[in-house]
Amino acid sequence: MESKDPLSENNNMSGRELEASVLEKAAAILKNCKENWNEQGLEAKLNDALGFNNLIWSILKSEVSKGTTPLPVETRQNLLKLADFIEKRTEDIRKNPSADKVDILININLNIASGLKGAV
């Protein structure tokens, strides 16, 4: 099954749908790394996957930090805490790689994507 690239320019998604799709894409890339943990070349793939995921969360953190989103204060604070957690977990995975450590990043992305889809 081929999925639509959420970053393509011919996209008619709403902002929340796009955010959800990008988070799902990052989760899928991380999941692929986990499922192919013992394959040759994993280190580069994992580094790319972690970098992509970190970029998404850095952008999200930047947008939420501006305080211009219509989200409630508590939700913004929780997203900022999640972004900080993801940054720390990413650094931990880079220093001490373990397939099990990747699960939490995948689960957070999929849960936030699900919430975004529910709010569309």
Secondary structure, 3 states (H helix, E strand, C coil): CCCCCCCCCCCCCCHHHHHHHHHHHHHHHHHHHHHCCCCCCHHHHHHHHHHHHHHHHHHHHHHHHCCCCCCCHHHHHHHHHHHHHHHHHHHHHHHCCCHHHHHHHHHHHHHHHHHHHHCC
